[in-house]
Amino acid sequence: MNTRSYVAASRRSLLAAALGAAMPLPALAQAAPRAPRNVLATVAMVGDVVREISGGRIRAETLIGEGVDPHLFRPTRADIARLLSADAVFASGHRLEGRMGDVLDRVRGAGKPVILIAESLPRDRLRANPDYPDSADPHVWMDPSLWSLASVSAAEALGRLAPDLRETFADNLEKFRARLARLDAYARDSVATIPANARVLVTAHDAFAYFGARYGLEVESIQGLSTEAEANLAAIEALVRKLVDRRVPAVFAETSVPDRAVRALIEGAGARGQRVALGGNLFSDAMGRPGSYEGTYEGMIDHNVTIITRALGGQAPARGLNGRLAG
């Protein structure tokens, strides 16, 4: 084995050991030797993390589908049955799945692990939630560096569920985090090409604050952290004034939120003589179609970065970081 291979193998072994450190020795002795048959994630972003780390060694499905708003999602009886029959449930947390709290408590009461990966993050790195002081802004996946850190928590939980696969999970986690670091660099470099006066990201609801903080964009939204609140007419009028004053070229709809209020912004700015385009549909609380590149976390963020950069006058390749975005 050459020196580079030895160092890489040593890093994987150390990481695998770290993933198992949280499990007491008696629990390790009692753990089943096989991986759980069925892990269920609440939202696609979490499901993607679990699939990337498990590498197909664990069956991982997602409960809330494409284009569905998790803030408003109410599980049906069939959904509850799926949750209760899973070996473990992975969720984001911080009230993203706002109407599922009681159901997740039932899953815990049935003796099943419920892993809230976003709640593993240090609170000093999270944005406050003005409506719920006990929680943070749940949209942490909008910052790939935070989502990379949250993926460590997912890997630790998978390691507790399947101790015999810890080294596999550690290896997959290392590769996944390397891809997210590359994605983060692409986002930083792309957004930096947007003209300074146009670095205003206007969206339907307040899902992009972590994105804006990471990459130097001023973020404005019509609705708050949750889409349960109705769009406020005064907020729309204030945003119209900002669009006109700053000569912002585009605003953005979201795939999981109706675009009526966003179109009202465009019409309001037009009535004041400022042409504002619909820059495109962004993925906020849901990813793209399952099986597509945009249906992965990497593709979701690549899409958002590329669409935002190009619509606001910056430079990014039309097909994104990996040349895989839909034309």
MARNUNU-710133 format. One record per residue (C-alpha): residue number from 1; residue in one letter; chain; z negated, y negated, x. Coordinates in Angstrom, 3 decimals, always signed. Layout:
N
n  res  chain  pz  py  px
NUM  a  A  Z  Y  X
...
This chain:
327
n  res  chain  pz  py  px
1  m  A  +0.000  +0.000  +0.000
2  n  A  +0.973  -3.404  +1.486
3  t  A  -1.463  -6.327  +1.624
4  r  A  -0.012  -8.087  -1.441
5  s  A  -0.169  -4.945  -3.580
6  y  A  -3.729  -4.252  -2.413
7  v  A  -4.841  -7.802  -3.345
8  a  A  -3.161  -7.582  -6.779
9  a  A  -4.750  -4.200  -7.467
10  s  A  -8.139  -5.511  -6.394
11  r  A  -7.831  -8.505  -8.720
12  r  A  -6.975  -6.261  -11.650
13  s  A  -9.902  -3.982  -10.897
14  l  A  -12.293  -6.910  -10.683
15  l  A  -10.961  -8.361  -13.931
16  a  A  -11.255  -5.000  -15.649
17  a  A  -14.845  -4.761  -14.490
18  a  A  -15.522  -8.243  -15.837
19  l  A  -14.090  -7.316  -19.232
20  g  A  -16.538  -4.450  -19.450
21  a  A  -19.545  -6.362  -18.226
22  a  A  -20.540  -7.528  -21.701
23  m  A  -21.037  -3.956  -22.936
24  p  A  -24.441  -2.358  -22.268
25  l  A  -24.388  +1.012  -20.504
26  p  A  -25.793  +2.977  -23.484
27  a  A  -23.015  +1.608  -25.691
28  l  A  -20.438  +2.577  -23.082
29  a  A  -21.745  +6.128  -23.114
30  q  A  -21.461  +6.325  -26.902
31  a  A  -18.001  +4.716  -27.127
32  a  A  -15.171  +6.827  -28.467
33  p  A  -12.683  +7.781  -25.739
34  r  A  -9.642  +6.770  -27.755
35  a  A  -8.486  +3.313  -28.772
36  p  A  -9.060  +2.157  -32.365
37  r  A  -6.132  +3.044  -34.612
38  n  A  -5.965  -0.217  -36.493
39  v  A  -6.890  -3.782  -35.536
40  l  A  -6.181  -6.551  -38.041
41  a  A  -5.741  -10.223  -37.063
42  t  A  -6.074  -12.980  -39.638
43  v  A  -3.305  -15.257  -38.328
44  a  A  -0.185  -14.587  -36.278
45  m  A  -1.329  -16.604  -33.245
46  v  A  -4.371  -14.353  -32.882
47  g  A  -2.311  -11.237  -33.621
48  d  A  +0.096  -12.164  -30.835
49  v  A  -2.756  -12.426  -28.320
50  v  A  -4.084  -9.005  -29.339
51  r  A  -0.633  -7.408  -29.072
52  e  A  +0.075  -8.992  -25.690
53  i  A  -3.207  -7.779  -24.232
54  s  A  -3.189  -4.332  -25.836
55  g  A  +0.408  -3.753  -24.737
56  g  A  +1.082  -1.473  -27.694
57  r  A  -1.882  +0.767  -26.935
58  i  A  -3.631  -0.457  -30.092
59  r  A  -1.995  -0.922  -33.466
60  a  A  -2.351  -4.634  -34.258
61  e  A  -1.227  -6.142  -37.559
62  t  A  -1.477  -9.647  -39.034
63  l  A  -2.869  -10.442  -42.473
64  i  A  -1.551  -13.972  -43.140
65  g  A  +2.225  -14.062  -42.954
66  e  A  +4.987  -16.431  -41.891
67  g  A  +4.841  -19.910  -43.439
68  v  A  +1.482  -19.314  -45.159
69  d  A  -1.219  -21.952  -44.730
70  p  A  -4.451  -20.262  -43.534
71  h  A  -6.552  -23.198  -44.743
72  l  A  -5.602  -22.329  -48.324
73  f  A  -5.248  -18.553  -48.034
74  r  A  -7.312  -16.465  -50.451
75  p  A  -7.263  -12.717  -49.745
76  t  A  -6.283  -10.422  -52.599
77  r  A  -8.050  -7.153  -53.352
78  a  A  -5.412  -5.372  -51.287
79  d  A  -6.040  -7.781  -48.391
80  i  A  -9.779  -7.160  -48.593
81  a  A  -9.156  -3.416  -48.542
82  r  A  -7.057  -3.819  -45.376
83  l  A  -9.782  -5.870  -43.728
84  l  A  -12.480  -3.341  -44.598
85  s  A  -10.397  -0.400  -43.412
86  a  A  -9.604  -1.936  -39.994
87  d  A  -11.486  -0.771  -36.913
88  a  A  -11.952  -4.428  -35.961
89  v  A  -10.888  -7.843  -37.264
90  f  A  -9.778  -10.637  -34.944
91  a  A  -9.805  -14.197  -36.288
92  s  A  -9.543  -17.684  -34.829
93  g  A  -12.680  -19.183  -36.373
94  h  A  -13.977  -22.751  -36.641
95  r  A  -13.174  -22.575  -40.363
96  l  A  -9.427  -22.145  -39.884
97  e  A  -9.666  -19.249  -42.311
98  g  A  -11.705  -21.506  -44.575
99  r  A  -11.656  -19.383  -47.718
100  m  A  -12.257  -16.072  -46.002
101  g  A  -15.842  -16.600  -44.831
102  d  A  -17.445  -14.371  -47.457
103  v  A  -14.892  -11.619  -46.881
104  l  A  -15.432  -11.667  -43.117
105  d  A  -19.172  -11.403  -43.789
106  r  A  -18.446  -8.287  -45.868
107  v  A  -16.509  -6.812  -42.962
108  r  A  -19.489  -7.435  -40.660
109  g  A  -21.798  -5.937  -43.261
110  a  A  -19.684  -2.794  -43.219
111  g  A  -20.433  -2.432  -39.518
112  k  A  -17.010  -3.568  -38.293
113  p  A  -16.641  -6.051  -35.410
114  v  A  -15.288  -9.501  -36.334
115  i  A  -14.160  -11.388  -33.224
116  l  A  -13.660  -15.168  -33.549
117  i  A  -11.758  -15.905  -30.357
118  a  A  -11.643  -19.716  -30.648
119  e  A  -15.413  -19.825  -31.036
120  s  A  -15.782  -18.412  -27.515
121  l  A  -14.521  -21.705  -26.055
122  p  A  -16.946  -24.271  -24.577
123  r  A  -17.785  -26.859  -27.229
124  d  A  -17.409  -29.708  -24.744
125  r  A  -13.696  -28.898  -24.552
126  l  A  -13.229  -28.967  -28.324
127  r  A  -12.560  -31.781  -30.752
128  a  A  -15.158  -32.467  -33.434
129  n  A  -14.549  -31.612  -37.074
130  p  A  -15.701  -34.621  -39.130
131  d  A  -16.023  -32.528  -42.292
132  y  A  -18.065  -29.700  -40.755
133  p  A  -20.430  -30.670  -37.899
134  d  A  -21.135  -26.987  -37.210
135  s  A  -17.467  -26.361  -36.430
136  a  A  -14.740  -27.854  -34.232
137  d  A  -11.113  -28.710  -34.894
138  p  A  -9.729  -25.176  -35.230
139  h  A  -6.194  -25.833  -33.934
140  v  A  -7.011  -24.885  -30.335
141  w  A  -3.812  -22.856  -29.824
142  m  A  -1.904  -26.158  -29.620
143  d  A  -3.199  -26.460  -26.046
144  p  A  -1.913  -23.437  -24.074
145  s  A  -4.660  -23.870  -21.475
146  l  A  -7.324  -23.490  -24.185
147  w  A  -5.506  -20.590  -25.826
148  s  A  -5.252  -18.888  -22.449
149  l  A  -9.026  -19.180  -22.098
150  a  A  -9.541  -17.857  -25.635
151  s  A  -7.400  -14.838  -24.758
152  v  A  -10.079  -13.766  -22.275
153  s  A  -12.483  -13.371  -25.195
154  a  A  -9.924  -11.228  -27.011
155  a  A  -9.516  -9.035  -23.927
156  e  A  -13.282  -8.626  -23.590
157  a  A  -13.524  -7.522  -27.223
158  l  A  -10.669  -5.057  -26.825
159  g  A  -12.377  -3.704  -23.734
160  r  A  -15.509  -3.019  -25.765
161  l  A  -13.469  -1.269  -28.432
162  a  A  -11.504  +0.879  -25.978
163  p  A  -13.382  +1.189  -22.664
164  d  A  -10.866  +3.659  -21.252
165  l  A  -8.133  +1.001  -21.465
166  r  A  -9.966  -1.868  -19.800
167  e  A  -7.816  -1.884  -16.683
168  t  A  -4.643  -1.912  -18.793
169  f  A  -6.003  -4.827  -20.805
170  a  A  -6.961  -6.693  -17.641
171  d  A  -3.475  -6.269  -16.191
172  n  A  -1.820  -7.436  -19.431
173  l  A  -4.198  -10.389  -19.707
174  e  A  -3.323  -11.543  -16.189
175  k  A  +0.414  -11.425  -16.966
176  f  A  -0.037  -13.194  -20.314
177  r  A  -2.083  -15.997  -18.797
178  a  A  +0.529  -16.484  -16.071
179  r  A  +3.207  -16.973  -18.748
180  l  A  +1.001  -19.465  -20.572
181  a  A  +0.493  -21.425  -17.349
182  r  A  +4.284  -21.644  -16.981
183  l  A  +4.579  -22.734  -20.638
184  d  A  +1.918  -25.397  -20.079
185  a  A  +3.815  -26.779  -17.082
186  y  A  +7.045  -26.891  -19.104
187  a  A  +5.319  -28.801  -21.886
188  r  A  +3.779  -31.304  -19.473
189  d  A  +7.053  -31.956  -17.646
190  s  A  +9.125  -32.202  -20.837
191  v  A  +6.839  -34.566  -22.753
192  a  A  +6.598  -36.811  -19.685
193  t  A  +10.319  -37.635  -20.105
194  i  A  +9.755  -39.229  -23.540
195  p  A  +9.942  -43.052  -23.305
196  a  A  +6.404  -44.480  -23.284
197  n  A  +6.813  -46.516  -26.483
198  a  A  +8.037  -43.434  -28.385
199  r  A  +5.153  -41.121  -27.457
200  v  A  +3.845  -41.074  -31.013
201  l  A  +3.761  -37.707  -32.765
202  v  A  +3.618  -38.088  -36.559
203  t  A  +3.080  -34.894  -38.558
204  a  A  +2.017  -33.718  -41.988
205  h  A  -1.567  -32.758  -41.143
206  d  A  -3.952  -33.119  -38.234
207  a  A  -3.033  -29.966  -36.316
208  f  A  -1.711  -31.468  -33.068
209  a  A  -4.655  -33.365  -31.566
210  y  A  -5.169  -30.805  -28.798
211  f  A  -1.441  -30.908  -28.061
212  g  A  -1.475  -34.700  -27.882
213  a  A  -4.563  -34.824  -25.690
214  r  A  -3.105  -32.271  -23.290
215  y  A  +0.306  -33.923  -22.892
216  g  A  -0.305  -37.632  -23.436
217  l  A  +0.960  -38.175  -26.966
218  e  A  -0.614  -40.397  -29.583
219  v  A  -0.950  -38.207  -32.664
220  e  A  -0.911  -39.479  -36.255
221  s  A  -1.026  -37.381  -39.404
222  i  A  -0.950  -37.870  -43.148
223  q  A  -3.639  -35.303  -43.982
224  g  A  -6.780  -34.296  -42.124
225  l  A  -7.727  -31.101  -40.289
226  s  A  -7.450  -29.058  -43.473
227  t  A  -4.510  -29.260  -45.858
228  e  A  -6.864  -28.959  -48.846
229  a  A  -7.106  -32.756  -49.140
230  e  A  -4.281  -34.598  -50.865
231  a  A  -2.068  -37.026  -48.941
232  n  A  -3.511  -40.544  -49.180
233  l  A  -1.176  -43.365  -50.226
234  a  A  -2.996  -45.848  -47.991
235  a  A  -2.575  -43.499  -45.026
236  i  A  +1.145  -43.209  -45.719
237  e  A  +1.521  -46.991  -45.873
238  a  A  -0.399  -47.454  -42.609
239  l  A  +1.795  -44.883  -40.889
240  v  A  +4.942  -46.567  -42.187
241  r  A  +3.780  -49.827  -40.587
242  k  A  +3.165  -48.048  -37.278
243  l  A  +6.580  -46.390  -37.376
244  v  A  +8.245  -49.771  -37.878
245  d  A  +6.115  -51.658  -35.355
246  r  A  +6.530  -49.038  -32.626
247  r  A  +10.132  -48.207  -33.556
248  v  A  +9.289  -44.510  -33.515
249  p  A  +12.567  -42.575  -33.842
250  a  A  +11.358  -39.430  -35.629
251  v  A  +8.597  -37.763  -37.622
252  f  A  +8.002  -34.060  -38.088
253  a  A  +7.452  -31.637  -40.946
254  e  A  +5.514  -28.376  -40.586
255  t  A  +6.670  -24.931  -41.647
256  s  A  +3.411  -24.148  -43.464
257  v  A  +2.977  -27.521  -45.216
258  p  A  +5.202  -29.111  -47.912
259  d  A  +7.284  -31.960  -46.490
260  r  A  +7.031  -34.403  -49.440
261  a  A  +4.654  -36.807  -47.690
262  v  A  +6.677  -36.744  -44.459
263  r  A  +9.816  -37.661  -46.383
264  a  A  +7.886  -40.493  -48.039
265  l  A  +7.271  -41.887  -44.542
266  i  A  +10.981  -41.792  -43.782
267  e  A  +11.827  -43.533  -47.055
268  g  A  +9.103  -46.148  -46.536
269  a  A  +10.302  -46.990  -43.039
270  g  A  +13.896  -47.136  -44.266
271  a  A  +12.895  -49.633  -46.951
272  r  A  +11.618  -51.859  -44.125
273  g  A  +14.836  -51.555  -42.140
274  q  A  +13.671  -48.927  -39.638
275  r  A  +15.690  -45.721  -39.472
276  v  A  +13.367  -42.778  -38.849
277  a  A  +14.787  -39.264  -38.587
278  l  A  +13.210  -35.984  -39.599
279  g  A  +12.788  -34.605  -36.088
280  g  A  +12.500  -31.012  -37.252
281  n  A  +10.041  -28.455  -38.537
282  l  A  +7.114  -27.678  -36.240
283  f  A  +5.004  -24.561  -36.231
284  s  A  +1.410  -25.613  -36.790
285  d  A  -0.805  -23.086  -38.596
286  a  A  +1.787  -20.315  -38.712
287  m  A  +4.392  -18.978  -36.297
288  g  A  +8.030  -18.111  -36.915
289  r  A  +9.620  -15.037  -38.427
290  p  A  +8.107  -11.763  -37.158
291  g  A  +10.392  -10.161  -34.595
292  s  A  +11.932  -13.480  -33.528
293  y  A  +11.135  -15.391  -30.343
294  e  A  +9.608  -18.172  -32.476
295  g  A  +7.457  -15.451  -34.015
296  t  A  +5.537  -15.187  -30.733
297  y  A  +2.953  -17.658  -29.478
298  e  A  +5.077  -18.469  -26.440
299  g  A  +8.130  -19.078  -28.635
300  m  A  +6.124  -21.138  -31.115
301  i  A  +4.933  -23.596  -28.481
302  d  A  +8.306  -23.602  -26.687
303  h  A  +9.936  -24.538  -30.012
304  n  A  +7.449  -27.333  -30.693
305  v  A  +7.661  -28.817  -27.199
306  t  A  +11.447  -28.741  -27.160
307  i  A  +11.908  -30.173  -30.669
308  i  A  +9.350  -32.955  -30.132
309  t  A  +10.698  -33.939  -26.720
310  r  A  +14.321  -34.126  -27.804
311  a  A  +13.646  -35.883  -31.116
312  l  A  +11.537  -38.592  -29.448
313  g  A  +14.155  -39.347  -26.806
314  g  A  +13.014  -37.137  -23.948
315  q  A  +14.880  -34.457  -22.030
316  a  A  +14.486  -30.734  -22.630
317  p  A  +17.025  -27.900  -22.740
318  a  A  +18.297  -27.270  -26.273
319  r  A  +17.278  -23.610  -26.137
320  g  A  +13.920  -24.253  -24.552
321  l  A  +11.999  -22.935  -21.590
322  n  A  +13.371  -19.392  -21.671
323  g  A  +16.771  -20.106  -23.267
324  r  A  +15.724  -18.115  -26.327
325  l  A  +15.262  -20.704  -29.057
326  a  A  +17.488  -20.360  -32.091
327  g  A  +20.441  -22.697  -31.927
